[in-house]
Amino acid sequence: MSSPLPSPSVEPIVCQPWCRDGDGHPQERMGEDQWCLGVEHSVHLSTEPTEFLSDGNTRQPYLNAHLLRQANDTVPRVFIGHGGSSGKSATLEEARRFALEILARVDGHAV
């Protein structure tokens, strides 16, 4: 019985200073898979009902955000998500505008 062939890998990239791995992602098979991901920041949603997970556990729903940058991107983006399973990435400027819109609503300056 022969051993499986090793997976081809790509040359490591230069990670962003905020990348939680920081190793250049050499274990990926293609350059498109080399993503720098920042530390996730989350806020639990206290008025949302508890979610029941398939493994029998429960969790409080949350919003999350982290920086990300794919190897061929020239600038990072901000991922804005719900529960870690869905969300969208925004440019830094889009994320800044969204944050300001949220703050305006929270502070009562805009309707």
Secondary structure, DSSP 8 states (H G I E B T S, - for coil): ----------------TT-SS-S--TT-SSGGG-EEE---EEEE-TTS--EE-TTS-EE--EEEEEEEEETT-SS-EEEEEETTTEEEEEEHHHHHHHHHHHHHHHHTS--
